[in-house]
Amino acid sequence: MKHIRNFSIIAHIDHGKSTISDRILEMTGTVDKRDMESQLLDNMDIERERGITIKSQAVRVKYKADDGQEYQFNLIDTPGHVDFTYEVSRSLAACDGAVLVVDATQGVEAQTVANAALAINSDLEIIPLINKIDLPSAEPDRVKKEIEESIAIEASDAVLASAKTGEGVHDLLESIVYNIPAPKGDPSSPLKALIFDSYFDPYRGVVALIRVMDGCIKDKQTIKMLATGNTALIEECGFKNPKETPCGSLSAGEVGYIVTGLKDVSEIKVGDTITEVDAKDVSAIEGYREVKPMVFTGIFPIESDQYEPLKEALEKLSLNDPALVWEAETSVALGFGFRVGFLGLLHMEVVKERLEREFNLDLLATAPSVEYKVYTSKEVLSVKSPQDMPDPSEIQKIEEPYLSASILIPPDYVGAVMDLTVSRRGIFKTMDYLSPTTVEMKWEMPLSELILDYFDQLKSRTKGFASLDYEFLGYQQSELVKLDILLAGDIVDALSMIVHKDKAYETGRVLTSKLKEIIPRQLFEVPIQAAIGSRILSRQTVKAKRKDVLAKCYGGDVSRKRKLLEKQKEGKKKMKAIGNVEVPQEAFMAILKVDE
């Protein structure tokens, strides 16, 4: 065991985490030169294109150190985005140390601080690594100072490296050998292992990535999961190299995979503890919790015959993504579709893109919403969609989810961020100068304000310098109302939204004028109204297309003209009574851009 090192690489998005993993695999000879490709551990096309990691990966490499000994490194590559914080925390629980990668040009950003805090809370040994030192704009000394001031980690001996050229990677490997402690654990104790990720293999069922804390796990052994109480027979255990390599058994301190043969990925929960079926007095590893979706949106097929393919596609995706939650939903305007729950906005984008790309579907997503708690005189309702909102007369109070947000920006942009966040009902908490070039601002704000386009606005107002990290605080009471949009007197349920009472008039006014530009002119007049219950807040009218019925009258008596106009008016009236209005796809995108 003393030659095992379990470590994770953590960083803000785009600081070069996956490239460092590539260099480690290359320099330790784990992958042949001819098989090497960039971002080797990112399996999905979408991960490669966007340069992000979505699924955790665990790879075992052998490294012959300068002291002549051979070490076994278990490298766990984690996602960098705030949506996947729980997965990162579980991956860190499987490690004894972490390499904190910071970009030499960008410096410390919000998720650098957040991920470092997770590692410190997990009691890990942290090795700071300053990456991209080959760039002309690299400032390693400034970044060292920032790491010390903002994260309080000693950075004078930080490893300076360039993952692109391979410079400094040998120093990193040596630093891992000397600074990260060997795993603790007793191979003779009863089995205790942590599941830190799982995925579905169509031929073998659910495969779980595990770290063995105590004891030993072997092929053909029956195991039990403590949180769910499920049992499974292990068909194979082994390690990834990066391909799956069977090895028969894994003992204390080792990281690997087990093939369980289970057919449902939701039976194996990330963060759960594995033990033997008949084991007594084995305590669960701390930190397990159910992953709850935070953002909900309606996804509808544009062609109605794609409903079944969409259902099958969601079933296939949720095999590999237990955080994806969905249920059938119908809308008068859009027909049949699904209300889907996601961990956050990036998760939503990735899933929608995968549905369209991998399953060839044309989809329409409605505006994202959050889960509200609505208290009536009889019960507490959980409302995920504006359509489920009860009658206003029955509601006693409504609570909505709040977040604690941390924003890192250069001092010049403090005013712009204050303006933006206060307009989104943010409550200012604290402001700290981490260094002369970086300010950390802490806010509490409603999740519903953050999910529309807050992040885009934040980036554009700070010229791309801002970085944002947030965590769920809890539910707080708010004055919320359901804003309906009526087209020609009929409510379009897919355009309804839940907004704060103070913003309802402004939002209604902007939406109706936006929809006036988008909805095509009909042969009859179309009123567009925004309403709360029966109270109309704002109205715009799309004028009717008119034929010039007076073109054939040269002069003539006025009563003749009036007769023709009256006849046209009667026709329009009849048409208005029986006509209906098609809602174009752009109308749903207008909701997302209300603030512009």
N, C-alpha and C positions, 0 to 999 in steps of 0.2 A: 504493500500500500504506500510505502514512503516514496515510491517513484511515480505516483499518480498525481496529476494536477488537473483540477476541474475549474475552468474559468469561462467567463462570458465576455463578449465585447459589447460595450454600450456606448451610445453616442446620440447626438442630435441627428435629424435627417440630413443626409448628404455630406456627412463629415468623413466618409471613406471607410465605414465599418466593413462592408462586404469585400472591398478591395484588399483590406488587411487580411481578412480570412483567406482570400485567394493566394496572397503571397505566402502565408503560413503553410498552406497545403502544398504550394510549389516548392518552398525551401526545405520542407521536411521530406520531400519525395513521395508524398501520399498520392499525388496525381501525376501521371506521366506528362511530359511537356506537350506531347501531341494531343492529349485529351483536355488540356487546360483551355478554359475560356473565361472571360471576365464574368464576375458575379456568379461563380460556379454553384454556390449554395442556393441562389434564388432560382427556384424551378419554374415559376410561372412566367409567361411572356410579359404579363402586365407588371411584374416586379422588375423585370429587366428594363422595360421601356421607361418606367417612371423612376427607376433607380431607388426603389424602396424595398424593404423586406417586410413581408406580411406574415409568413409562417416561420416559427422558430426552427432551427436545424441543429443537430448535434453530431459532431464528427470526431472520430478518434484518430489522432496522429501520433507517430513514434518520432521522438527527437533525441538525437545523440548529443548531449551537452558537452561543453568544453572540459568538464571534469571527467569525461570518459564514460559516464553512466548513461544508460538509455532510459528516457522518461516516457510515460504514456500521458499525452495531453488529451483531455476531452474538451473540445471547443464548442460552446453553445452560442450560435449566432441569433440575436434576438431582434424583433421588430423595433423601429425607433419611434413610431408614431404614438401620440397620446391616446388614440383609440384603443391601443393594445396594451395598456399599462399593466393589466392583470396578468397577461401572458409573460410580460417581462419580469414581473415580481416573482412568478412561479419558476421561471428559468433561473433567476438569481438565487432562489432557495435551493436549487440543485448544484450550486457552485460554491467554491471556497474563496474565490477571488474574482476581480473584474478588471478588464482593461478599459479605461475611460478614454475614448478617442475624442480629441478636440482639434478642429481645423485651425491651422496656423494663420489663416487669413481672416476667418470669421470670428474666432475667439469663442468664449463661453456663450451658449444660447439657452433658451428656456428649458428645452428638454435635456440639455447637458446637466443642468442643475437638478431637474426632476429625477432623471435616471441615477445620478450620483447619490441623491438623497435615498432612493430605493436601495441602492447597494450598501450605503452606510447603515440604514435601518436593518438590513439583512446581516450586518456584522461581517462584511467581506473586506478582504485586503484589496485596496485599489491601486492600480498602477496607471498613473497618468501618461498618455502618449500624445504627443503633438504631431499631427499628420500634415502632409502637403508642404513640407519645408522646402521642396524644390521649386515652389512658385516664387516669382519675383516679389510678390506683395506679402510674402510670409513674414510674420513678426513673432517669432517664438518667445522672445523675452517678455513682450507685452502679455502674451497668452499665459505664460507661466504665472505672471503676477495676478492675472484675472482668476486663474484656477485657485490660487492661494486665497485671494480676497473673497471670492463668491462661494467657493465650495469648502474652503478651509481644509484643503489637502496639501501637504508638503509637495511642491512641484519643482524644487531646485534640481532634483535628479530625474526629472521626467524624461522619458525616452523620446528623442527627436527622430522622426522617421518620414519616409515618403513611400506610401504603399504602392505608388505607381512605378517608381524606379527600383523599389526593393531596399533602398538605403535605410539602415537602422532596424530592419526586421530581425536580424540576428541578435541585436542588443535586447529587443523585446522578448525573444524566446529565452535568453539567459535570465532576464529580469523575472520572467514567469517562474523559472526553475527556483530562483533564490528568494523571491518575495512572496509568492503565493504558497500558503501552507498545504501540506499533504492532507487528504481527507481523514476525518476521524470516523470511527465506527468499529464494531466488533463482528467479525465474520461468523463467530460461533453463536451469536444471539439469535432470537427469532427474527424472521424476515420482516423488514420495514423498508419500503421504497416509495419514492415520490413520483407521481405522474406529472410531467411538466408540458407535455403536448401529446396530441394524438391525431391520426389521420386514417382515412379509409382506403383499403386496398381491395379492388373489386374481386380479386381471387381468394384473398386470405382473411377478409374481414377487417376489424379494427386493429391497427398497430399503435401501441403506446410507446412514447419515449420516456424512459425512467432513469432515476438516479437511485442506486441502492444505498440506503443509509446504514442498515445493519443486516447481518445474515447473508443468505445466498439464495439466488433464484435460478431454477433449472428448467430444462425442457420437460414437458409432460407433468409439471407440478400443478396442482389446483390452488388458485389464489382467491383472495376475497378483497373487495374494495370497501374501505370503512365507511365512507360518506354515503354511498348508494346501497351498500349491502349486497351488491352483485357478486357472483362467483364466475370464474372462467378457468378453462384448462389451457395452459400455455403450450402452443404448438411449436414455437421456436423462439429462442432468444439469441441475441447477437449484438453487434455494434455496427455503426455506419462508418464507411471508410472511403469516400462518401457513399459508395454503394453498400447495400445491406450485406453484412458478412456474418453468417451464423457461427456461434462459438459454444453452444451447449449450456453455458452457465455464466452468470454475472455475480460477483461477490461484492461485499461492502466497499464503498468508495468508487465503484465503477458506474459509468453511464452507458446506456445501450437502449435497445428496443425489445419489446416482446410482442409476438403475434398471438392475439387472444381468440381469434375465430368468432368474436361477437359480431353481430350484423348491424348494430345500431351504435353510432359514435356517441350518442347521448348517454349510453350506459357507462361510458368511461369519462369521468369529469377531470378536467385539468386542475391540478392542485390536490387531488385525492391521494390517500395513503393505501398502498398495497400490503397485504400481509398473508400469512398462511391461513387456510380455512379454519384449522382447529386451534389457532394461536390464542392465548389468553393474555390479558393485561398489556396489549400493545396499544400505545396511545397514538392518536392521529397527529401528523405533522401540522404545525400551526399555519394559519394563513389561508386555509381553503375558504372560498365563498362561491356562491352561484353567480355566474356572469349574467347581468341583466341588460337587455337592450335599452338604450337611452333615447334614440331618435326613431320615429316611425314615419313611413311614407306609403302612399298607395301606389302600387305598380300595376299598370293596365296594358294589355296588348293593344296595339293600334288596329290590327286586324282581328276581328272577333274569333276567327277560327284558330288563332294561336293561343287560346286560353289553356287547352290541355297541354300543348308543348311547354308553356310557361310553368304550369304546375309541376310537370316532370323535371324541368330544369331546376326549379327551386328545391325539389326533393333531392336531386343529385348534389346540388351545392351544399345543402345542409348536412349531407353525409360527412363532409370535410370541415364544416364550419358550425359547431354546435351553438355559437352565439347568434346564429341567424334564426329569427322566429317569424313565422308567417301564418296568416289565417285568411280565408276567403272574404271578399268584400264586394258589394255591388254599388254602382253609382248610376244615377239616372242619366247623367251626361256621358259617362265613359263605359257603361256596361259592366261586365264581370272582370274582376281582377283580384289582387291580394293586398292586404295591409301587412307590410313587412317591417320588422324591428331590427335596428342595427346598433352597433356599439358607438358609432359617431359618424361624422360626415365622410371621412376618408373611406371607412368601411362601406358606407352606402354607395359611394362612387365606384369602388372596386367591384362590388357585387353586381351593380347595374351594368358595368362595362363587361364583366365576365358573362352575364346572361346574354347580352347582345352579341358578343364576339364568339363565345364558344357554342352557343345554341342557335345562332342566327335568328334572333327575335327582334322585332321592332317594338320598343316599349315607350310608354309615357309615364313619367313619375310625377305625382302631385307634390305640392309644397310639403316639406318635412314638418312634422309636429312632434310634440313630446307627450309624455303620459301625465295627465292631470288627475288630482284627487278631488272629486266633487261630492260635497256633503249635502245630502237632502235630509228631510225630517225623518225618513225611514232608514236610509242606508248610506254607505260610502261607496261611490262608484269610481271605477278606474276608467278614465276617458282617454283613448288614444287617437280618436278621430273626431273632428268637429260634428260629424253626423250623429255621434252617440250622445251629444250634449242634451241633458233633460230640459224641460220647459223652464225659462228663467224664474217663474213664480215659485217653483219647487226648491230652488237652490238656496242653501243657507250660506255656504262659503265655498271658495275654490282655492286649492293649494297647487303650486307649481314647483318643479325642481329648480334648485339654485346651485350654482357652481362657485368654487373659489378659484379665481383665475389669476395666474401670475404672468405678467408681460415684461419682457426685457427689451429695452429700446435705448438708443443714444439720447442724451439729455435734450437735444434740439426738438425732439418730437413729443415731449411731455404734454404740451398744450393740445396738440392734435388728437392724442390718444384720450386725454381727459374729455374733450368735446364729444368724441365718438362714443365713448363708453357711458358717459352720463346720459346721452341721448338714447342709449339702449337700456336704461333703467339700472345702470351699474351703481353699486354703493362702494365708494372709495374707502380702502382700509389703511394701507401704509405705502410709503415710498422710500426705498433705500438706494443710496449711491454705492454700487458694488465696486466701481472704479470710476476714474474721471470720464470714461467713455460709455459707461453702461449704467442704466437706472433700472431697478426692479420695482414694478408697481403691482400692488396686490388689490384685487377687486372681488366683490361678490356680485354676481349677476345671474339673471334667469337664463336657463338653458335655451328657452324658446327664442331669446333675442340673439343668442350666439349662433344658432344653427342656420339662420337665413343666409346672411352674407357678411357677418361681422368680420370674419377672418380676411376675406377679400378686401374689405374696406380698410381694415387695420394695415394690411400690407401696402395698399396704394397710398394711404396717408403718411406712411413712414418710409416711403420709397423702398419697401422690401426689407427694411432693417429689423422690424419687430419680430419677436418670436413669442409664441403663446403656449402656455401649458395650463391645464385645468383639472380639477378633480371634483367629484360630486359632493355637495355639502349636506343636502337634505331638502325637505319640502317646506315652503313658506307660503303663508296666505297672501293672495293678491286679488286686486279688483279686476277680474277678467270677464269678458263678454264674448258671445259668439257673433261674429259679423257675417251676415249673409249677403250674397250678391244675387240680385233678381234680374233676369233677362226677359223682357216682354211679360213681366208679372210672375214668372216662374222662378223658384229658387234653383240655382245650379249648385247642387250639393258639393261637387268637386272643387268649387271656388270658395267655399265657406272657410273661415279661419277663426281661431280663438286669439283675441288681442286684448291688450290692457285698455281699460275704460278711457283713460286720458288720451290714448292714441287712436281710438276707434274712428273719430270724425276725420282726422287727417288721413289715416290709412284708407278709409272709404272713399274720400275725395280723390286721392291719387289713383286708386284702383279703377274707379269708374272712368276717369279721364284716360287712363292707359287702355282700358278695354274699348273705349269709344274709337280709338285709333285702330285697334286690332280686329274688331268684329266687322265682317264685311257688310256693306249696305244691302238691305233687302228691298223688296218692292213695297214694303210697308214700314212705318216708323217703329223703331225698336228702343224702348226706354231701358236704360241700364241703371239699376238702383242699388245702393248699399244700405242695409237695414240691420238694426238690432231688434229682434222680435218683430213688432208691428211698426216700430218707429223708423221712418226713412231718414237717413242722415245726409244722403247726397244723391244727385241724379244727373245723368247725362243722356242725351238722346241721339241715336244714330238716325239721321234724316233718311226718308224714303227716297228711292230712285223714282223719278217722275217722267212720264212721257209728256211731251209738249202737246196737249190736246187742242191748243188754240192755234196751232200752226196753219190750219186750213182756213181760218177766218181772216179775210182781209176786210178790216172795218166791220160793217154789219152792226146789228143792235147788241147792246150790252147784255140783254137778257139771254141772247143766244150763247154768249160766252159763259155766263153764269151757269146755264143749264149743263154745258159740257163739263165745267169744273165740278159741279155738284155730283154729276154722274161718276166722275173719277174718284171723288171723295168717298162715295158709297162703296165703290169697288175696293178701295184701300181698306175701308172699315171691315168689310167681309173677309178680306185677305188676312187682316191682323187677327181676326177671331180664329181662323183655322191654320194660319201659318206657324211654323216653328223655326227656331234659330239654331244653326249649327255652331258649336263652340270650337274655334280652331285651336290647334296645339299651342300656339304662342301665348294664348290667354293664360295657361297654367304657369308659363315661365314668367309672365308679368308679375305674378304674386311674389316671386323670389326677388324681383328687382324694384319693389315698392319704394325702397329708400333712395333710389337714385333720383 
